[in-house]
Every structure is written in structure tokens, then in C-alpha cells.
Amino acid sequence: MFRRTFWFTAGAAAGVWATTKVNRKLKQLTPESLAAQAANKAIEAGHRLKDFALDVRDGMAEREAELGEALGLDEQPELPAQRRFAVIENHSTKHTKYLENTTYSYNRNEDH
């Protein structure tokens, strides 16, 4: 009697386990789940690509510094002062206005 009860319980537990396993697998194969998995893989690939690019950039800067030391190019070259270019010419007063002196807004996204 106990033997039959044991095997009946073991069979029922195995059936529940198998049913649960099959249902989980079916849920993983739905289109929504597959799309979410693909999106997660794409995000992971993007992070790995970003890490790779940062490693390359660091290596490039390190190698550039090594080459600069080897060639004696450590000092920074002096650049000329930045020029101010005339942007708007006022024809009525015959004098030039510069961009930082204008009252016009160049932001096209303003609401007013």
C-alpha cells in the first residue's frame, strides 16, 4: 500500500515538474519574449562595443604619449589668439556688430 502511494506521489510530482518546465519553455518562445531577449542582447553588445572603444581610445592616447616622448614633442604648441569674425553688418550706421553684441536670439526652439 505504501509502495503504491509512494510511486503515485512520485509520478504526480514528475508530471507537475514536466508540465511546469514545458510551460516555461513555451513562454520563452513567445514573440514578445523573443523580442525582449533580442533587445537585451543588443544592449549587451552595445555596452561591450562601448567598452572596446574606450579601451582603444585609452591605448591610443597612451601610445601617442609614448611617441611624443620618443620624438621630443612633449611641449604644447602655442596657438594664435582666436579671432572675432563679423557676423552681421549694419548698413545704415556703417559699423560692424559682432555676434556676442547682438540682441537677436538664434535659438529656433523658443516658444516666444
Summary of the structure (lengths in Angstrom):
residues: 112
radius of gyration: 35.1
end to end distance: 88.2
largest distance: 113.3
contacts: 175
relative contact order: 0.04
helix: 63%
strand: 8%
